[in-house]
Amino acid sequence: MALIYISVGSNIDREQYVRAGVRKLAEHFGALTLSSVYESEAVGFNGDPFYNLVVGVETTLGLTECVTLLKEIEDQFGRVRGAEKFCGRTLDLDLLTYDQLVCQQPVALPRGEITENAFVLWPLAEIAAEQIHPLTQLSYATLWQNYNKPQKLWPIDFSWSD
């Protein structure tokens, strides 16, 4: 079993797509560990605020299978491929880690956004505080305590029912 963490985000009909994305992840992976949901300003472009969270799960899927599944789920919910890197998203599912694997293919792991973006690091530190980042060798709690980039982010009350 591999322990993986997935970043979930949306800024288009965000409540609907975050709920739907998490439900779909549960259908494929079973029991999930969920962080709080956070609202953040769009990073890299002028757009509506995002809802973000991190999901932790154990899986028997291989790395390539996980990456493929996440892309399929995004596509099911209207993800537009080939759009600008920084743009609105119905559903964004990013594999952050796959155990302690460090690689560039089929996806760069650990994902660089872990140490760059509060909307990834804070929820990851919430549910995986003592886990160690494979490159920095620091816990996610320590990385969050040391984080000092100016990004506006706040936890919100989020209802998981429609």
Secondary structure as UniProt FT lines:
FT   STRAND          2..10
FT   HELIX           14..29
FT   STRAND          33..34
FT   STRAND          37..40
FT   STRAND          50..59
FT   HELIX           63..76
FT   TURN            77..78
FT   TURN            81..82
FT   STRAND          92..98
FT   TURN            99..100
FT   HELIX           113..116
FT   HELIX           118..127
FT   TURN            129..130
FT   TURN            134..136
FT   HELIX           140..146
FT   STRAND          153..156
//
